[in-house]
Structures are given as structure tokens and as C-alpha cells.
Amino acid sequence: MKNTGILYVRMGITVFISLYSTRLILNSLGVDDFGIFNVVAGSIAMLTFLNTAMAAATQRFMSFAQGAGDFDKLKSIFNVSLVLHLSIAILVLLLLEGVGYILLNGVLKIPEARVGAAKIIFQFAIASTFFTIISVPYDAVINAHENMFLFAILGILEALIKLAIAIYITYTAYDQLLVYGLLMALMSIFLLVIRQVYCTRKYEECRMNVKKYFSKPIFSEMTSFAGWSFLGSSSSMVANYGQGIIMNVFFGTVVNTAQGISGQVSGQLGAFAVTMLKALNPLIAKSEGANNRELLVKATFVGSKASFFLLMIFYVPVLIEMPYIFKIWLKNVPDFAVIFCRLLLLRNLVEQLYITLSASIAATGNIRKYQIYISVLTFFPLVVSYVLFYFGAPAYAMYIVFIIYTTLTAIMTIYFAQLVFNLPVKQYLVNVILRCLTTLLITASISIMPLLLMSPSIERLACVLLISTLSFTVTAYLFGFSPDEKKQIVILIQKIGTKLRPKSSNLHASS
């Protein structure tokens, strides 16, 4: 709770700064250049996803060693991780250079006058990707030590730098697209260097001495795990980036702008659930390291339900009032932005229903078959979307296909969770999925009522926010939580009250 609270303070500060920065950037670059940046440098947007996925793999080994009490092993894990991720970074750099040459020489639909700028932007993206991958061991150390205060500071710093960049390109006399791409790449590298310097000074295991601490058995184990983990995370990254390429081929850069806007909203609103999971995932790995499978299962249940509810609090009013919110936020709303964003948020909600199952499967170390099946399934939406677009389907069809894909992934993940760590499937379906969906349907049905009685306005938006918050609170308590969970909530509230009471008494006494 402490770690999550620290990160929520960060989110409260950064969300509005980031959304305002997006508005400034869209107005400065224009629809076409903003679309070019999102399709060409889309890998920058995917850096956070790739970094989180790969750091989680290394963090699993570190948290596992901490849970087992084997702290001497941490230095070997860190140094092996450095060697491993440097190798991965070089391979990815070579791969991106080859793919970029193909994409930027005839595949992507980019105005001829901006092809040169697009090629430079892509090189900025490759540089950011390289530095991100080699910094993964440091992010893993921060996660394993559950140092959420550092994440909070870096998140606020990143938001402020993005705002400064947005303001600067509004007034610069240079090519705004190139300046934006360069500054975004430099910001990524700058923040990663801060992480490296901090970890080297703060944590004893972050001493780079490959000759002394390198261990072949650990390298073999981590290479196998990281290889399968990277297969899953990289295929997901390719699939997500592939959305923009396919959209561009069939519909041009204007649709890429709508994609970029929907991605910004999804990222900012979803950060609250990601924040909670960042605080929870080390506990899952440490539970497995301590051979406490019961705690791992309990954390899995709580994590999926909590992440769903955290997203739902923000998603319901935004889904209902999205056209009005976009009009206030962007003034000139790009075509497809509203429908893209609505479908993307629905997909994210489905994803929360199984998101902690993946972390629990990874904690056991038995991921080979799971990652193979997931990686193959990942390309399903791209193939299907391409066929649909070829026969004239509208642009939003891709998002519908991705919702179907996410549902299939959920089924597959539940199956492997039962196989790998004996997940009680029936209990999970009833206590997590059924309770979450029931809460969502009832809350959404009640929250939509102001639309039947009022015209679009600030007053109606305020009513939707108030009604959705109140109806969620009541519905979640009545239908979302099991009797045992309700007891725990009451006990938690009582404990908080007990801790606050002495402070209040002291204040009265002193007065």
C-alpha cells in the first residue's frame, strides 16, 4: 500500500501534464507530422512496454534470490544480466536497421517531402531502443528493491521534460518534427543514465565486474528464461507497432495520428493499474522463491481484481463522455480518435482480467511453452486485420480484432496458469472474472443515465463522474468482493483508523 501510494502521488502530478503536452505537440506538429512521428518512431512509444517486460524477467531472478535468502547470488545475476542484455541490444539494433530500410523505402505512406525527416527520426528511435535494453538490469534492481520513490521522482521529471519539449517546439524556428524526435530520444537516454548512476551508487550488487562475478550456470538459466521471455515481449512489441504500419499502408498518416492520441489516453489512464502491479510483482516472485505457493495464488487473485477496478474507476466516465472530453482537450479532434480510444480501453479492461497470471507463470520459471503459444497467437490480429482491410473493412476493425485476440490470450493464460501452478480455475472465474464484469456492467448502466437527460456540458460531465464514482463504490462492495475480502477491507479500515486515532488525540491534548 505504501509503494502504491507513492506511485499514485506521481500519477496525480504527471497525468495532466502529459495530456496537456500532447495537446501542445499535436497543435505544433499538425496532423500529418504527428502521424509520421507515431508510425516511424512508434518504437519509442513501445520502449516503456519492452523495458517493463524485459526488466520483469531479470527482476524475477533477483526477487527469487531475495525470497530464498541467497543474497550472494545477486551480484552474479546482475553481471550476467548486463552481458545478456548487451547482446540482445546489438541484435535488436541490427534488426531494426534492416527493417527500417525496408519500411522507409516504399512500404510506409509518407509524403515525399518528409521522407528524409522520417529516416532521421527512425535513427533517433533506434538509439533510444539500444540504451533502453542495456539499462534493463538497473530497472530490474529498482523493481526488486521495490524502490517506488525513485520511480515517482523519475516519472515527474519525465513529465516536466515532455512539457518543456512541447513548449519549445511550439516556438522553435527549426524543423519541428526533427527537433521533437531528437529531444524525445535524448530524454529517454538521459533518464536511463540517471537510473544507472543511482543504482551503481545505491545498491551493492550493481558492481560491474564480469570477470569476477560471471557464472556459467546462472548465464545458462537466465539465457533460457530471458530468451523465452524476450520472444513473448518482442513479438507483442512487433504486433503493436505493426498496427501502425498496416494502418498507414491502407489509410495514411491521419489514422496514425488517431492511433497516437488513443495510445496517449490509454497509457495515462492505465498507468494507475500498472503502478499497482509494479508494487505487486516483486511479492509474487519472492513468494515463489520462498516456496509459498499459497501466497502467490492469493496475490494473483487480488492483483487481477485490483488492477481491473483501478482501470474501471477512470475508464467508465471517460468511455461515456469521450467525445466531449476530446473536444475540450484537443479542440480539433482527429478522425477515428474517439472510436479507436473507446475500443482500446475496452481491450485494456479485458487484459486486466488475466494480467497477474502472466507474472505468476513467470515467477515459477516454467515459461517456454507459454511464451511459444502466446508469441504465435500475437500475430493473429495483424494477419486478420490485413485481410479485412484488403476487402474494404473500416479502420476501427483492427481494434475489434485485437479485443478478440486479447480474449483468446486470456483463455490460454488461464489454461497455462492451471497447468504451471495449479490455479483454481473455477474459483478464478467466479471470484475474479464474474465479479469484475458484473461490477462493470452495473456501474456503466447507472452512469450512462445523465446522457438521457442532459445535453453535452461541463455539468453533465460532472454528473457522470459523481454517479460513476458512487455507483462503483457501492457495486464493487456488494458484488465485486467476496465475503472474506469484505472482512479484510473492514479490518484494514479499522487498522487505519487505529493508527490515525492517537495522532488526533495528541493534537487535542496539545491544543
C-alpha positions in Angstrom: 0.0 0.0 0.0 2.9 2.4 0.8 4.6 1.7 -2.5 1.3 2.1 -4.5 0.5 5.3 -2.6 3.9 6.8 -3.5 3.4 6.0 -7.2 -0.2 7.3 -7.1 1.1 10.7 -6.0 3.4 10.6 -9.0 0.5 9.8 -11.3 -1.7 12.6 -9.9 1.1 15.0 -10.9 2.1 13.6 -14.2 -1.2 12.6 -15.9 -2.5 16.1 -16.6 1.0 17.4 -17.5 1.4 14.6 -20.1 -2.1 15.1 -21.6 -1.6 18.9 -21.9 1.8 18.2 -23.5 0.1 16.0 -26.1 -2.3 18.8 -27.0 0.6 21.3 -27.5 2.6 18.8 -29.6 -0.4 18.0 -31.8 -1.1 21.7 -32.4 2.6 22.4 -33.2 3.3 19.4 -35.5 0.0 19.2 -37.2 -1.9 16.1 -38.0 0.4 14.8 -40.8 3.7 15.3 -38.9 2.2 13.9 -35.7 1.1 10.9 -37.6 4.6 10.5 -39.2 6.2 10.5 -35.8 3.8 7.9 -34.4 4.2 5.5 -37.2 8.0 5.9 -37.8 9.1 6.4 -34.2 6.5 4.2 -32.7 9.2 2.1 -31.2 9.9 5.0 -28.8 6.3 4.6 -27.6 6.9 0.9 -27.2 10.1 1.4 -25.2 8.2 1.5 -21.9 6.5 -1.8 -22.7 9.7 -3.5 -23.8 11.6 -2.2 -20.9 9.0 -3.3 -18.4 8.6 -6.7 -19.9 12.4 -7.4 -20.0 13.0 -5.9 -16.6 10.3 -8.1 -15.2 12.2 -11.2 -16.4 15.5 -10.2 -14.8 13.7 -8.9 -11.7 12.2 -12.4 -11.3 15.6 -13.9 -10.7 16.6 -11.1 -8.3 13.4 -11.3 -6.3 13.6 -15.1 -6.3 17.1 -14.9 -4.9 15.9 -12.4 -2.2 13.0 -14.6 -1.3 15.3 -17.6 -1.0 17.7 -15.6 1.1 20.6 -16.1 -1.3 22.0 -12.6 -1.4 25.5 -13.6 -2.6 23.8 -14.7 -5.9 22.6 -11.2 -6.6 25.9 -9.9 -7.9 26.3 -12.8 -10.3 22.7 -12.3 -11.6 23.3 -8.6 -12.2 26.6 -9.1 -14.1 25.2 -12.0 -16.2 22.2 -9.8 -16.9 24.5 -7.0 -18.2 26.2 -9.4 -20.7 22.9 -10.8 -21.8 21.1 -7.5 -22.4 24.1 -6.0 -24.2 24.0 -9.0 -26.6 20.2 -8.5 -27.1 20.7 -4.8 -27.7 23.2 -5.4 -30.5 20.9 -7.9 -32.2 17.9 -5.6 -32.0 19.9 -2.7 -33.4 20.9 -4.7 -36.4 17.4 -6.0 -36.9 15.8 -2.5 -36.7 18.3 -1.1 -39.2 17.3 -3.8 -41.7 13.6 -3.4 -41.1 13.8 0.4 -41.2 15.4 0.3 -44.6 12.5 -1.7 -46.0 9.8 0.3 -44.3 11.1 3.7 -45.3 11.8 2.8 -48.9 8.4 2.1 -50.3 6.2 0.4 -47.6 5.1 3.3 -45.5 2.9 6.0 -47.0 4.8 9.2 -46.1 4.6 12.5 -48.0 7.7 12.6 -50.3 8.9 15.9 -48.8 9.0 14.3 -45.3 10.7 11.0 -46.1 14.2 12.4 -45.2 12.9 13.6 -41.9 11.2 10.3 -41.2 14.5 8.4 -41.8 16.3 10.6 -39.3 13.5 10.2 -36.7 13.9 6.4 -37.1 17.6 6.6 -36.2 16.7 8.5 -33.1 14.3 5.7 -32.2 17.0 3.0 -32.7 19.4 4.9 -30.4 16.7 5.1 -27.7 15.9 1.4 -28.1 19.6 0.4 -27.7 20.1 2.4 -24.5 16.8 1.1 -23.1 17.7 -2.5 -23.5 21.2 -2.2 -21.9 19.6 -0.4 -18.9 17.2 -3.2 -18.2 19.4 -4.8 -15.4 19.2 -1.5 -13.5 15.4 -1.2 -13.8 15.2 -4.8 -12.5 17.3 -3.9 -9.5 15.0 -1.0 -8.7 11.9 -3.2 -9.1 13.4 -6.0 -6.9 14.2 -3.5 -4.1 10.7 -2.0 -4.5 12.1 1.5 -4.7 8.9 3.2 -5.8 10.1 6.6 -4.6 12.7 6.7 -7.4 10.1 5.7 -10.0 7.9 8.5 -8.7 10.7 11.1 -9.0 11.7 9.9 -12.5 8.1 9.9 -13.6 7.5 13.5 -12.5 10.8 14.5 -14.1 9.9 12.9 -17.4 6.5 14.6 -17.5 8.1 18.0 -16.9 10.8 17.4 -19.6 8.0 16.4 -22.1 6.1 19.6 -21.2 9.3 21.7 -21.8 9.9 19.9 -25.1 6.2 20.7 -26.2 6.6 24.3 -25.3 10.0 24.6 -27.0 8.8 23.1 -30.4 5.8 25.5 -30.3 8.2 28.4 -30.7 11.3 26.9 -32.5 12.3 28.1 -35.9 13.8 24.8 -36.9 12.0 21.7 -38.4 9.6 20.9 -35.5 9.3 17.2 -36.3 13.1 16.7 -36.3 13.6 18.8 -33.1 10.8 16.8 -31.4 12.3 13.4 -32.4 15.8 14.4 -31.3 14.7 15.8 -27.9 12.5 12.8 -27.1 15.4 10.4 -27.9 17.8 12.5 -25.7 15.2 12.5 -22.9 15.0 8.7 -23.0 18.8 8.3 -22.8 19.1 11.0 -20.1 16.6 9.2 -17.8 18.2 5.9 -18.3 21.6 7.2 -17.4 20.2 8.6 -14.2 18.9 5.1 -13.3 22.3 3.6 -14.0 24.2 6.2 -11.9 21.7 5.9 -9.0 21.8 2.1 -8.9 25.6 1.9 -9.0 25.9 4.2 -6.0 22.9 2.9 -4.0 23.0 -0.9 -4.4 25.9 -3.1 -3.6 25.0 -5.8 -6.2 25.3 -3.2 -9.0 29.1 -3.6 -9.3 30.1 -4.3 -12.8 32.9 -6.9 -12.7 32.0 -9.6 -15.3 35.3 -11.4 -14.8 34.8 -11.9 -11.1 31.1 -12.4 -10.8 30.2 -14.1 -14.1 28.6 -17.6 -13.6 28.0 -20.0 -16.4 25.2 -21.9 -14.7 23.3 -18.7 -14.0 24.0 -17.5 -17.5 22.6 -20.7 -18.9 19.5 -20.4 -16.7 18.9 -16.7 -17.4 19.6 -17.1 -21.1 16.9 -19.7 -21.4 14.4 -17.7 -19.3 15.2 -14.4 -20.9 15.2 -15.9 -24.4 11.6 -17.2 -24.0 10.5 -14.0 -22.1 12.1 -11.8 -24.9 10.3 -13.9 -27.5 7.0 -13.0 -25.9 7.7 -9.3 -25.2 9.3 -8.7 -28.6 6.5 -10.4 -30.5 4.0 -8.3 -28.6 6.0 -5.2 -29.4 6.2 -6.1 -33.1 2.4 -6.8 -33.2 1.6 -3.4 -31.5 4.0 -1.5 -33.7 2.7 -3.5 -36.7 -0.8 -1.9 -36.1 0.6 1.5 -37.1 2.3 0.1 -40.2 -0.8 -1.7 -41.5 -3.0 1.3 -40.7 -0.5 3.6 -42.6 -0.4 1.3 -45.7 -4.2 1.3 -46.0 -5.3 4.7 -44.6 -2.3 7.1 -44.4 -0.8 9.2 -41.6 -4.0 10.8 -40.5 -5.2 7.5 -39.0 -1.7 7.1 -37.3 -2.5 10.4 -35.5 -5.7 9.0 -34.2 -3.8 6.0 -33.0 -1.2 8.1 -31.3 -3.9 10.1 -29.4 -5.7 6.9 -28.3 -2.4 5.4 -27.1 -1.7 8.6 -25.0 -5.1 8.4 -23.3 -4.8 4.6 -22.7 -1.3 5.0 -21.3 -2.1 7.7 -18.9 -5.4 6.2 -17.6 -3.8 2.7 -17.5 -0.8 3.9 -15.5 -2.7 3.6 -12.2 -3.1 -0.2 -12.7 0.5 -0.6 -14.0 1.6 1.3 -10.9 -0.2 -1.2 -8.6 1.3 -4.2 -10.5 4.8 -2.7 -10.3 4.4 -2.8 -6.5 2.8 -6.3 -6.5 5.1 -8.3 -8.9 8.1 -8.5 -6.6 5.9 -10.0 -4.0 4.7 -12.7 -6.4 8.4 -13.6 -7.4 9.5 -13.6 -3.7 6.6 -15.8 -2.7 7.7 -18.4 -5.3 11.3 -18.0 -4.2 10.2 -18.7 -0.6 8.2 -21.8 -1.8 5.0 -20.1 -0.6 2.6 -21.1 -3.5 -0.4 -20.2 -1.4 0.6 -16.6 -1.1 1.5 -16.5 -4.9 -2.1 -17.6 -5.8 -3.6 -15.1 -3.3 -1.6 -12.3 -4.7 -2.6 -13.3 -8.3 -6.3 -13.1 -7.4 -6.0 -9.8 -5.6 -3.8 -8.3 -8.3 -6.1 -9.1 -11.2 -9.2 -7.8 -9.4 -7.5 -4.7 -8.1 -6.0 -3.7 -11.5 -9.4 -4.2 -13.2 -11.1 -2.0 -10.6 -8.4 0.7 -10.7 -8.8 1.0 -14.5 -12.6 0.8 -14.3 -12.8 3.8 -11.9 -11.3 6.0 -14.6 -12.5 4.2 -17.7 -16.3 4.3 -17.2 -16.7 8.1 -17.1 -14.1 8.5 -19.9 -15.8 5.9 -22.1 -19.2 7.6 -21.6 -18.1 11.2 -22.1 -15.2 10.7 -24.5 -16.5 12.9 -27.4 -17.0 15.8 -25.1 -13.6 15.3 -23.2 -11.7 15.1 -26.5 -13.4 18.3 -27.8 -12.2 20.2 -24.6 -8.8 18.6 -24.6 -7.8 18.8 -28.3 -10.2 21.3 -29.8 -9.7 19.8 -33.3 -10.3 16.0 -32.8 -8.7 13.8 -35.4 -10.9 11.4 -37.3 -11.3 7.9 -35.7 -9.7 9.1 -32.4 -12.8 8.6 -30.3 -13.8 5.1 -31.6 -10.1 4.0 -31.6 -9.8 5.1 -28.0 -13.0 3.5 -26.8 -12.2 0.1 -28.3 -8.6 0.3 -27.0 -9.9 1.0 -23.4 -12.3 -2.0 -23.6 -9.3 -4.2 -24.7 -7.3 -2.9 -21.8 -10.1 -3.9 -19.4 -10.2 -7.4 -20.8 -6.4 -7.6 -20.4 -6.6 -6.8 -16.6 -8.6 -10.0 -16.0 -5.5 -12.1 -16.5 -2.6 -9.7 -16.2 -1.2 -11.1 -12.9 -1.5 -14.7 -14.2 1.4 -14.0 -16.6 3.6 -12.6 -13.8 2.8 -15.7 -11.7 3.7 -18.1 -14.5 7.0 -16.2 -15.0 7.7 -16.4 -11.2 7.7 -20.3 -11.5 10.3 -20.1 -14.3 8.3 -22.6 -16.4 7.5 -20.3 -19.3 8.8 -22.0 -22.5 5.5 -23.5 -23.8 3.5 -20.5 -22.6 5.7 -18.0 -24.5 5.7 -20.0 -27.7 1.9 -20.3 -27.8 1.4 -16.6 -26.9 4.0 -15.4 -29.4 2.3 -17.4 -32.2 -1.1 -16.0 -31.2 0.3 -12.5 -31.1 0.4 -12.2 -34.9 -3.2 -13.3 -35.3 -4.7 -9.8 -35.2 -2.2 -8.4 -37.7 -2.9 -11.1 -40.3 -6.7 -10.9 -39.8 -6.7 -7.1 -39.9 -4.7 -7.0 -43.1 -7.2 -9.4 -44.8 -10.1 -7.3 -43.5 -8.6 -4.1 -44.8 -7.8 -5.6 -48.1 -11.5 -6.4 -48.5 -12.6 -2.9 -47.5 -13.2 -3.1 -43.7 -13.1 0.3 -41.8 -10.1 1.3 -39.8 -11.6 0.5 -36.4 -12.0 -3.2 -37.4 -8.4 -3.7 -36.2 -9.3 -2.7 -32.7 -12.2 -5.2 -32.7 -9.9 -7.9 -33.8 -7.5 -7.0 -31.0 -10.3 -7.4 -28.4 -10.9 -10.9 -29.8 -7.2 -11.7 -29.6 -7.0 -10.4 -26.0 -9.9 -12.7 -25.1 -8.2 -15.7 -26.7 -5.0 -14.8 -24.8 -6.9 -14.7 -21.5 -8.2 -18.2 -22.1 -4.8 -19.5 -23.0 -3.2 -17.8 -20.0 -5.7 -19.3 -17.6 -5.1 -22.7 -19.0 -1.3 -22.4 -18.5 -1.7 -21.0 -15.1 -3.7 -24.0 -14.1 -1.0 -26.2 -15.7 2.0 -24.5 -14.2 1.0 -23.5 -10.6 -2.4 -25.3 -10.2 -4.6 -22.2 -10.4 -8.1 -23.0 -9.1 -9.8 -22.1 -12.4 -13.4 -22.3 -11.3 -12.7 -20.1 -8.3 -10.8 -17.6 -10.5 -13.7 -17.5 -13.0 -16.3 -16.8 -10.3 -14.3 -14.7 -7.8 -12.4 -12.5 -10.3 -13.9 -12.5 -13.8 -17.6 -12.8 -13.0 -17.4 -10.3 -10.1 -15.4 -7.8 -12.2 -17.7 -8.0 -15.2 -20.8 -7.8 -13.0 -19.5 -4.7 -11.3 -18.6 -3.1 -14.7 -22.0 -3.7 -16.3 -24.0 -2.4 -13.3 -21.8 0.7 -12.9 -21.8 1.5 -16.6 -25.6 1.1 -16.8 -26.2 3.5 -13.9 -23.5 6.0 -15.0 -24.9 6.4 -18.5 -28.2 7.8 -17.3 -27.2 11.5 -17.4 -26.8 11.2 -21.2 -30.6 10.5 -21.4 -31.5 13.7 -19.5 -28.8 16.3 -20.3 -27.0 17.7 -23.3 -23.2 17.7 -23.5 -21.7 20.2 -21.0 -19.4 20.5 -18.0 -22.4 19.9 -15.7 -23.2 16.6 -17.4 -19.6 15.5 -17.2 -19.5 16.3 -13.5 -22.7 14.3 -13.0 -21.3 11.3 -14.8 -18.1 11.5 -12.7 -20.1 11.7 -9.5 -22.6 9.0 -10.3 -19.9 6.6 -11.7 -17.8 7.0 -8.6 -20.7 6.5 -6.2 -22.2 3.6 -8.1 -18.7 1.9 -8.5 -18.1 2.2 -4.7 -21.4 0.6 -3.8 -21.4 -2.0 -6.6 -17.8 -3.1 -6.0 -18.5 -3.7 -2.4 -21.8 -5.5 -2.9 -20.8 -7.6 -6.0 -17.1 -7.2 -6.6 -15.7 -8.6 -3.4 -16.1 -11.9 -1.7 -17.3 -12.2 1.9 -13.7 -12.8 3.0 -12.4 -9.8 1.1 -15.1 -7.6 2.6 -13.9 -8.7 6.1 -10.3 -7.8 5.1 -11.5 -4.4 3.9 -13.3 -3.7 7.2 -10.2 -4.9 9.2 -7.9 -2.6 7.0 -10.2 0.4 7.6 -10.2 -0.3 11.4 -6.4 -0.6 11.4 -6.0 2.7 9.5 -8.5 4.3 12.0 -6.5 2.9 14.9 -3.2 4.4 13.6 -4.8 7.8 13.0 -6.6 8.0 16.3 -3.6 8.5 18.6 -2.4 11.4 16.4 -5.8 13.0 16.7 -5.7 12.5 20.5 -2.3 14.1 20.7 -3.4 17.1 18.7 -6.4 17.6 21.1 -4.1 17.2 24.1 -1.6 19.8 22.8 -4.3 22.2 22.0 
